[in-house]
Amino acid sequence: MSVKAPSELQPMLSILIPAYNYAFGVRRIVVPLLSEGRSDIEILIHDDSSDNGVEVAIRKLAGSHTCLRYVRNSPVLGAVLNWNSLLQSARGRYVILIHHDDFPLSETFASDLLGELERNNWPDALILSCLTYDVARKRVKLCVCNLLRLFIERYLPAYLFRRNVIGPPSVLVVRPDLFEGYDPALKWLVDVEAYFRFLTAQTRRLVFSRLMMVSSTGLPNAISTTIRDSVREIADAELAYLETKYPPRSCWAQLRGTSHWGKSMLMLEWPLWAAVKIVSAICNALLTFASLTTAVAYRDNYFEPIAQNGDTGEKYQFIQGSKVSALAQTETVETQPFDKR
């Protein structure tokens, strides 16, 4: 189905940002988008923070840019309900949910993305390529090649519950009329369950793009970090829940390895996946220097840390000479220690 040109009443793209105590990350996404000066996008921020850092950082920008809307949740919604609240508030013909610790690699992301959608005749969804950025190790790597993602999406969507080859929600650009949102009963498998439901509801026309989204990992208070020691138990419990939600049972027996056939399948899967990882490691060895340089340059181009004289928080200022420095060159952003939500 084709998509008509955007009107004044409906933006072409809604960029959704769930915020939680991380003003630096929110501004890192928002400021380059505003610098593009597009009238056919909207940026929505729903803030679940326990402090005022995000609100202080964003209110002034929201007052001078009509495409930017900020909402402080009261009471707080929690992670998944906040995502769904953003999806329900979006007016765009396409939506993308960008976590505050993720960010587009491109400085002209909205323009590049809308151009990509138009060139591909407005697909049902577009999947961005994903770079993971290990903050502690300062290391960048490409997640999974698009060819493998395409194969699994087309022929083995249930395999996503075994290994998420799509990536975080930040890589999904989708028509909201076709996407039902995220299941709040889930925590670890919440993104892949939404992908699976979207892919299997009916035939979809997907495009896998080379546009890059950078996803930060290894942050001390991120959800994935705080539940790392109990991931196996949480995943098993959520697979049991999904087994009741999506019959037939045989698929789940294979994924969980609870049947003889399932155990045999998993034994075969390990060496195959190991081979894929070896090939990926070789590719990443070739890409690491360029990717790391590009990603870190993007991050450092807009912000630099300011010494705090023992203060437990962090302050960042915009570096002069950036294309977007005019939006905030006299401002300082205060943040609390990071806690992903």
ZAFIGU-914908 format. One record per residue (C-alpha): residue number from 1; residue in one letter; x, y, z. Coordinates in steps of 0.05 Angstrom, whole numbers, plus 5000, padded with zeros to 4 digits. Layout:
! residues N
+-----+---+------+-------+------+
!   k ! r ! east ! north !   up !
+-----+---+------+-------+------+
! NUM ! A !    X !     Y !    Z !
...
+-----+---+------+-------+------+
! end
This chain:
! residues 341
+-----+---+------+-------+------+
!   k ! r ! east ! north !   up !
+-----+---+------+-------+------+
!   1 ! M ! 5000 !  5000 ! 5000 !
!   2 ! S ! 5027 !  5068 ! 4981 !
!   3 ! V ! 5031 !  5125 ! 5030 !
!   4 ! K ! 5007 !  5194 ! 5011 !
!   5 ! A ! 5049 !  5256 ! 5019 !
!   6 ! P ! 5049 !  5285 ! 5089 !
!   7 ! S ! 4998 !  5339 ! 5107 !
!   8 ! E ! 5002 !  5395 ! 5158 !
!   9 ! L ! 4957 !  5354 ! 5204 !
!  10 ! Q ! 4997 !  5290 ! 5201 !
!  11 ! P ! 5073 !  5287 ! 5202 !
!  12 ! M ! 5107 !  5235 ! 5160 !
!  13 ! L ! 5151 !  5210 ! 5217 !
!  14 ! S ! 5142 !  5206 ! 5293 !
!  15 ! I ! 5206 !  5198 ! 5333 !
!  16 ! L ! 5189 !  5171 ! 5402 !
!  17 ! I ! 5237 !  5177 ! 5461 !
!  18 ! P ! 5222 !  5144 ! 5528 !
!  19 ! A ! 5264 !  5181 ! 5579 !
!  20 ! Y ! 5289 !  5161 ! 5648 !
!  21 ! N ! 5341 !  5201 ! 5685 !
!  22 ! Y ! 5387 !  5210 ! 5626 !
!  23 ! A ! 5383 !  5281 ! 5598 !
!  24 ! F ! 5449 !  5275 ! 5561 !
!  25 ! G ! 5423 !  5216 ! 5520 !
!  26 ! V ! 5357 !  5250 ! 5504 !
!  27 ! R ! 5391 !  5313 ! 5480 !
!  28 ! R ! 5441 !  5273 ! 5439 !
!  29 ! I ! 5382 !  5247 ! 5399 !
!  30 ! V ! 5339 !  5310 ! 5397 !
!  31 ! V ! 5387 !  5366 ! 5380 !
!  32 ! P ! 5412 !  5339 ! 5313 !
!  33 ! L ! 5340 !  5324 ! 5293 !
!  34 ! L ! 5319 !  5395 ! 5308 !
!  35 ! S ! 5378 !  5422 ! 5269 !
!  36 ! E ! 5349 !  5391 ! 5206 !
!  37 ! G ! 5291 !  5440 ! 5209 !
!  38 ! R ! 5240 !  5392 ! 5180 !
!  39 ! S ! 5166 !  5408 ! 5186 !
!  40 ! D ! 5142 !  5337 ! 5169 !
!  41 ! I ! 5167 !  5303 ! 5232 !
!  42 ! E ! 5147 !  5303 ! 5305 !
!  43 ! I ! 5190 !  5286 ! 5366 !
!  44 ! L ! 5154 !  5260 ! 5427 !
!  45 ! I ! 5187 !  5251 ! 5495 !
!  46 ! H ! 5150 !  5217 ! 5552 !
!  47 ! D ! 5191 !  5224 ! 5616 !
!  48 ! D ! 5189 !  5172 ! 5671 !
!  49 ! S ! 5247 !  5204 ! 5709 !
!  50 ! S ! 5254 !  5209 ! 5784 !
!  51 ! D ! 5290 !  5276 ! 5777 !
!  52 ! N ! 5281 !  5339 ! 5736 !
!  53 ! G ! 5343 !  5332 ! 5692 !
!  54 ! V ! 5307 !  5314 ! 5628 !
!  55 ! E ! 5252 !  5365 ! 5638 !
!  56 ! V ! 5301 !  5422 ! 5651 !
!  57 ! A ! 5342 !  5403 ! 5590 !
!  58 ! I ! 5283 !  5396 ! 5542 !
!  59 ! R ! 5231 !  5448 ! 5563 !
!  60 ! K ! 5268 !  5506 ! 5531 !
!  61 ! L ! 5277 !  5469 ! 5466 !
!  62 ! A ! 5204 !  5447 ! 5466 !
!  63 ! G ! 5183 !  5519 ! 5475 !
!  64 ! S ! 5219 !  5541 ! 5412 !
!  65 ! H ! 5205 !  5481 ! 5367 !
!  66 ! T ! 5133 !  5463 ! 5353 !
!  67 ! C ! 5152 !  5393 ! 5328 !
!  68 ! L ! 5179 !  5375 ! 5397 !
!  69 ! R ! 5129 !  5353 ! 5451 !
!  70 ! Y ! 5149 !  5335 ! 5522 !
!  71 ! V ! 5105 !  5299 ! 5573 !
!  72 ! R ! 5124 !  5285 ! 5645 !
!  73 ! N ! 5090 !  5221 ! 5667 !
!  74 ! S ! 5053 !  5226 ! 5733 !
!  75 ! P ! 5049 !  5174 ! 5760 !
!  76 ! V ! 5107 !  5139 ! 5725 !
!  77 ! L ! 5087 !  5085 ! 5677 !
!  78 ! G ! 5146 !  5038 ! 5676 !
!  79 ! A ! 5187 !  5021 ! 5615 !
!  80 ! V ! 5140 !  4981 ! 5570 !
!  81 ! L ! 5077 !  5020 ! 5586 !
!  82 ! N ! 5116 !  5084 ! 5571 !
!  83 ! W ! 5134 !  5056 ! 5503 !
!  84 ! N ! 5061 !  5040 ! 5489 !
!  85 ! S ! 5040 !  5108 ! 5513 !
!  86 ! L ! 5086 !  5140 ! 5462 !
!  87 ! L ! 5060 !  5095 ! 5406 !
!  88 ! Q ! 4989 !  5115 ! 5423 !
!  89 ! S ! 5006 !  5189 ! 5423 !
!  90 ! A ! 5043 !  5187 ! 5356 !
!  91 ! R ! 5010 !  5220 ! 5296 !
!  92 ! G ! 5061 !  5202 ! 5243 !
!  93 ! R ! 5051 !  5155 ! 5184 !
!  94 ! Y ! 5114 !  5120 ! 5208 !
!  95 ! V ! 5141 !  5114 ! 5279 !
!  96 ! I ! 5209 !  5097 ! 5309 !
!  97 ! L ! 5221 !  5087 ! 5383 !
!  98 ! I ! 5292 !  5108 ! 5402 !
!  99 ! H ! 5316 !  5090 ! 5472 !
! 100 ! H ! 5353 !  5147 ! 5505 !
! 101 ! D ! 5419 !  5108 ! 5506 !
! 102 ! D ! 5414 !  5094 ! 5431 !
! 103 ! F ! 5427 !  5145 ! 5376 !
! 104 ! P ! 5428 !  5150 ! 5299 !
! 105 ! L ! 5496 !  5152 ! 5268 !
! 106 ! S ! 5474 !  5202 ! 5215 !
! 107 ! E ! 5471 !  5277 ! 5230 !
! 108 ! T ! 5413 !  5282 ! 5180 !
! 109 ! F ! 5377 !  5221 ! 5204 !
! 110 ! A ! 5305 !  5244 ! 5192 !
! 111 ! S ! 5320 !  5265 ! 5121 !
! 112 ! D ! 5360 !  5202 ! 5106 !
! 113 ! L ! 5305 !  5158 ! 5135 !
! 114 ! L ! 5248 !  5190 ! 5098 !
! 115 ! G ! 5289 !  5187 ! 5034 !
! 116 ! E ! 5301 !  5113 ! 5045 !
! 117 ! L ! 5227 !  5100 ! 5056 !
! 118 ! E ! 5208 !  5138 ! 4993 !
! 119 ! R ! 5261 !  5102 ! 4951 !
! 120 ! N ! 5232 !  5035 ! 4974 !
! 121 ! N ! 5160 !  5056 ! 4958 !
! 122 ! W ! 5137 !  5063 ! 5030 !
! 123 ! P ! 5143 !  4992 ! 5058 !
! 124 ! D ! 5106 !  4966 ! 5119 !
! 125 ! A ! 5169 !  4970 ! 5159 !
! 126 ! L ! 5242 !  4987 ! 5151 !
! 127 ! I ! 5296 !  4954 ! 5194 !
! 128 ! L ! 5358 !  4995 ! 5207 !
! 129 ! S ! 5428 !  4965 ! 5213 !
! 130 ! C ! 5453 !  4964 ! 5284 !
! 131 ! L ! 5521 !  4979 ! 5315 !
! 132 ! T ! 5531 !  4960 ! 5388 !
! 133 ! Y ! 5575 !  5007 ! 5427 !
! 134 ! D ! 5608 !  4977 ! 5489 !
! 135 ! V ! 5616 !  5039 ! 5532 !
! 136 ! A ! 5665 !  5007 ! 5581 !
! 137 ! R ! 5711 !  4978 ! 5527 !
! 138 ! K ! 5700 !  5034 ! 5476 !
! 139 ! R ! 5688 !  4981 ! 5424 !
! 140 ! V ! 5638 !  4982 ! 5366 !
! 141 ! K ! 5614 !  4923 ! 5326 !
! 142 ! L ! 5562 !  4907 ! 5274 !
! 143 ! C ! 5507 !  4864 ! 5304 !
! 144 ! V ! 5484 !  4817 ! 5248 !
! 145 ! C ! 5488 !  4823 ! 5173 !
! 146 ! N ! 5424 !  4841 ! 5137 !
! 147 ! L ! 5425 !  4778 ! 5095 !
! 148 ! L ! 5419 !  4734 ! 5157 !
! 149 ! R ! 5366 !  4779 ! 5187 !
! 150 ! L ! 5326 !  4775 ! 5122 !
! 151 ! F ! 5330 !  4699 ! 5121 !
! 152 ! I ! 5305 !  4692 ! 5193 !
! 153 ! E ! 5250 !  4743 ! 5184 !
! 154 ! R ! 5224 !  4708 ! 5123 !
! 155 ! Y ! 5232 !  4635 ! 5140 !
! 156 ! L ! 5245 !  4627 ! 5216 !
! 157 ! P ! 5212 !  4684 ! 5254 !
! 158 ! A ! 5204 !  4641 ! 5317 !
! 159 ! Y ! 5280 !  4636 ! 5320 !
! 160 ! L ! 5279 !  4708 ! 5345 !
! 161 ! F ! 5260 !  4681 ! 5413 !
! 162 ! R ! 5325 !  4642 ! 5412 !
! 163 ! R ! 5369 !  4699 ! 5386 !
! 164 ! N ! 5348 !  4770 ! 5372 !
! 165 ! V ! 5380 !  4782 ! 5305 !
! 166 ! I ! 5335 !  4843 ! 5291 !
! 167 ! G ! 5363 !  4887 ! 5347 !
! 168 ! P ! 5333 !  4935 ! 5398 !
! 169 ! P ! 5267 !  4972 ! 5385 !
! 170 ! S ! 5307 !  5032 ! 5361 !
! 171 ! V ! 5321 !  4996 ! 5294 !
! 172 ! L ! 5247 !  4987 ! 5276 !
! 173 ! V ! 5213 !  5040 ! 5233 !
! 174 ! V ! 5141 !  5018 ! 5223 !
! 175 ! R ! 5071 !  5040 ! 5203 !
! 176 ! P ! 5034 !  5047 ! 5269 !
! 177 ! D ! 4968 !  5021 ! 5240 !
! 178 ! L ! 5003 !  4954 ! 5230 !
! 179 ! F ! 5040 !  4951 ! 5296 !
! 180 ! E ! 5003 !  4934 ! 5360 !
! 181 ! G ! 5056 !  4954 ! 5410 !
! 182 ! Y ! 5093 !  4916 ! 5465 !
! 183 ! D ! 5068 !  4865 ! 5515 !
! 184 ! P ! 5076 !  4894 ! 5586 !
! 185 ! A ! 5078 !  4823 ! 5615 !
! 186 ! L ! 5148 !  4815 ! 5586 !
! 187 ! K ! 5215 !  4844 ! 5603 !
! 188 ! W ! 5272 !  4806 ! 5569 !
! 189 ! L ! 5234 !  4782 ! 5507 !
! 190 ! V ! 5189 !  4843 ! 5501 !
! 191 ! D ! 5220 !  4867 ! 5436 !
! 192 ! V ! 5226 !  4801 ! 5399 !
! 193 ! E ! 5154 !  4782 ! 5418 !
! 194 ! A ! 5130 !  4846 ! 5386 !
! 195 ! Y ! 5172 !  4831 ! 5324 !
! 196 ! F ! 5145 !  4760 ! 5320 !
! 197 ! R ! 5073 !  4783 ! 5328 !
! 198 ! F ! 5083 !  4836 ! 5274 !
! 199 ! L ! 5116 !  4788 ! 5225 !
! 200 ! T ! 5068 !  4730 ! 5233 !
! 201 ! A ! 5002 !  4768 ! 5235 !
! 202 ! Q ! 5002 !  4772 ! 5159 !
! 203 ! T ! 5051 !  4780 ! 5101 !
! 204 ! R ! 5093 !  4842 ! 5111 !
! 205 ! R ! 5136 !  4881 ! 5062 !
! 206 ! L ! 5200 !  4896 ! 5099 !
! 207 ! V ! 5263 !  4931 ! 5077 !
! 208 ! F ! 5330 !  4922 ! 5112 !
! 209 ! S ! 5369 !  4987 ! 5109 !
! 210 ! R ! 5442 !  5006 ! 5115 !
! 211 ! L ! 5425 !  5067 ! 5157 !
! 212 ! M ! 5458 !  5057 ! 5224 !
! 213 ! M ! 5430 !  5060 ! 5295 !
! 214 ! V ! 5481 !  5057 ! 5351 !
! 215 ! S ! 5459 !  5018 ! 5413 !
! 216 ! S ! 5500 !  5028 ! 5477 !
! 217 ! T ! 5515 !  4968 ! 5521 !
! 218 ! G ! 5551 !  4956 ! 5586 !
! 219 ! L ! 5522 !  5016 ! 5623 !
! 220 ! P ! 5521 !  4999 ! 5697 !
! 221 ! N ! 5447 !  5011 ! 5712 !
! 222 ! A ! 5416 !  4988 ! 5647 !
! 223 ! I ! 5360 !  4938 ! 5651 !
! 224 ! S ! 5400 !  4886 ! 5613 !
! 225 ! T ! 5457 !  4896 ! 5663 !
! 226 ! T ! 5415 !  4894 ! 5727 !
! 227 ! I ! 5380 !  4829 ! 5707 !
! 228 ! R ! 5441 !  4796 ! 5676 !
! 229 ! D ! 5449 !  4745 ! 5732 !
! 230 ! S ! 5376 !  4723 ! 5727 !
! 231 ! V ! 5367 !  4727 ! 5651 !
! 232 ! R ! 5361 !  4652 ! 5643 !
! 233 ! E ! 5306 !  4646 ! 5695 !
! 234 ! I ! 5268 !  4706 ! 5667 !
! 235 ! A ! 5274 !  4680 ! 5595 !
! 236 ! D ! 5249 !  4611 ! 5615 !
! 237 ! A ! 5190 !  4641 ! 5651 !
! 238 ! E ! 5173 !  4686 ! 5592 !
! 239 ! L ! 5180 !  4629 ! 5542 !
! 240 ! A ! 5131 !  4589 ! 5585 !
! 241 ! Y ! 5083 !  4648 ! 5582 !
! 242 ! L ! 5092 !  4654 ! 5507 !
! 243 ! E ! 5080 !  4580 ! 5498 !
! 244 ! T ! 5009 !  4592 ! 5522 !
! 245 ! K ! 5002 !  4654 ! 5480 !
! 246 ! Y ! 5027 !  4624 ! 5414 !
! 247 ! P ! 5011 !  4551 ! 5401 !
! 248 ! P ! 5030 !  4500 ! 5374 !
! 249 ! R ! 5072 !  4474 ! 5431 !
! 250 ! S ! 5123 !  4438 ! 5387 !
! 251 ! C ! 5156 !  4503 ! 5368 !
! 252 ! W ! 5168 !  4521 ! 5441 !
! 253 ! A ! 5192 !  4452 ! 5459 !
! 254 ! Q ! 5246 !  4460 ! 5406 !
! 255 ! L ! 5265 !  4530 ! 5428 !
! 256 ! R ! 5269 !  4512 ! 5502 !
! 257 ! G ! 5302 !  4444 ! 5490 !
! 258 ! T ! 5249 !  4408 ! 5532 !
! 259 ! S ! 5239 !  4351 ! 5481 !
! 260 ! H ! 5288 !  4302 ! 5451 !
! 261 ! W ! 5278 !  4335 ! 5383 !
! 262 ! G ! 5287 !  4404 ! 5414 !
! 263 ! K ! 5352 !  4383 ! 5448 !
! 264 ! S ! 5378 !  4355 ! 5382 !
! 265 ! M ! 5360 !  4419 ! 5346 !
! 266 ! L ! 5396 !  4461 ! 5398 !
! 267 ! M ! 5458 !  4417 ! 5393 !
! 268 ! L ! 5460 !  4429 ! 5318 !
! 269 ! E ! 5445 !  4503 ! 5327 !
! 270 ! W ! 5506 !  4518 ! 5371 !
! 271 ! P ! 5560 !  4501 ! 5319 !
! 272 ! L ! 5521 !  4535 ! 5264 !
! 273 ! W ! 5515 !  4598 ! 5305 !
! 274 ! A ! 5588 !  4594 ! 5325 !
! 275 ! A ! 5606 !  4593 ! 5251 !
! 276 ! V ! 5563 !  4655 ! 5240 !
! 277 ! K ! 5597 !  4690 ! 5298 !
! 278 ! I ! 5666 !  4673 ! 5270 !
! 279 ! V ! 5648 !  4704 ! 5203 !
! 280 ! S ! 5618 !  4764 ! 5239 !
! 281 ! A ! 5682 !  4772 ! 5280 !
! 282 ! I ! 5724 !  4773 ! 5217 !
! 283 ! C ! 5678 !  4826 ! 5186 !
! 284 ! N ! 5679 !  4866 ! 5250 !
! 285 ! A ! 5755 !  4863 ! 5252 !
! 286 ! L ! 5755 !  4897 ! 5185 !
! 287 ! L ! 5701 !  4947 ! 5205 !
! 288 ! T ! 5722 !  4962 ! 5277 !
! 289 ! F ! 5769 !  5021 ! 5264 !
! 290 ! A ! 5723 !  5058 ! 5216 !
! 291 ! S ! 5660 !  5043 ! 5256 !
! 292 ! L ! 5691 !  5061 ! 5323 !
! 293 ! T ! 5720 !  5125 ! 5296 !
! 294 ! T ! 5654 !  5146 ! 5264 !
! 295 ! A ! 5611 !  5129 ! 5324 !
! 296 ! V ! 5656 !  5161 ! 5376 !
! 297 ! A ! 5666 !  5223 ! 5332 !
! 298 ! Y ! 5591 !  5231 ! 5328 !
! 299 ! R ! 5584 !  5227 ! 5403 !
! 300 ! D ! 5642 !  5274 ! 5418 !
! 301 ! N ! 5622 !  5323 ! 5363 !
! 302 ! Y ! 5562 !  5347 ! 5403 !
! 303 ! F ! 5581 !  5339 ! 5476 !
! 304 ! E ! 5642 !  5339 ! 5520 !
! 305 ! P ! 5646 !  5327 ! 5595 !
! 306 ! I ! 5661 !  5383 ! 5644 !
! 307 ! A ! 5699 !  5369 ! 5708 !
! 308 ! Q ! 5653 !  5369 ! 5768 !
! 309 ! N ! 5701 !  5378 ! 5827 !
! 310 ! G ! 5675 !  5315 ! 5861 !
! 311 ! D ! 5602 !  5324 ! 5843 !
! 312 ! T ! 5567 !  5256 ! 5834 !
! 313 ! G ! 5530 !  5280 ! 5772 !
! 314 ! E ! 5557 !  5297 ! 5703 !
! 315 ! K ! 5553 !  5360 ! 5662 !
! 316 ! Y ! 5560 !  5365 ! 5587 !
! 317 ! Q ! 5567 !  5423 ! 5540 !
! 318 ! F ! 5562 !  5428 ! 5465 !
! 319 ! I ! 5628 !  5434 ! 5428 !
! 320 ! Q ! 5634 !  5496 ! 5386 !
! 321 ! G ! 5636 !  5485 ! 5311 !
! 322 ! S ! 5584 !  5430 ! 5309 !
! 323 ! K ! 5527 !  5440 ! 5260 !
! 324 ! V ! 5478 !  5439 ! 5318 !
! 325 ! S ! 5518 !  5479 ! 5369 !
! 326 ! A ! 5476 !  5541 ! 5355 !
! 327 ! L ! 5417 !  5507 ! 5388 !
! 328 ! A ! 5451 !  5501 ! 5455 !
! 329 ! Q ! 5520 !  5531 ! 5453 !
! 330 ! T ! 5508 !  5571 ! 5517 !
! 331 ! E ! 5473 !  5516 ! 5555 !
! 332 ! T ! 5498 !  5464 ! 5603 !
! 333 ! V ! 5461 !  5398 ! 5616 !
! 334 ! E ! 5462 !  5365 ! 5684 !
! 335 ! T ! 5449 !  5291 ! 5689 !
! 336 ! Q ! 5445 !  5240 ! 5744 !
! 337 ! P ! 5484 !  5174 ! 5743 !
! 338 ! F ! 5455 !  5133 ! 5686 !
! 339 ! D ! 5397 !  5085 ! 5696 !
! 340 ! K ! 5365 !  5056 ! 5634 !
! 341 ! R ! 5291 !  5043 ! 5636 !
+-----+---+------+-------+------+
! end
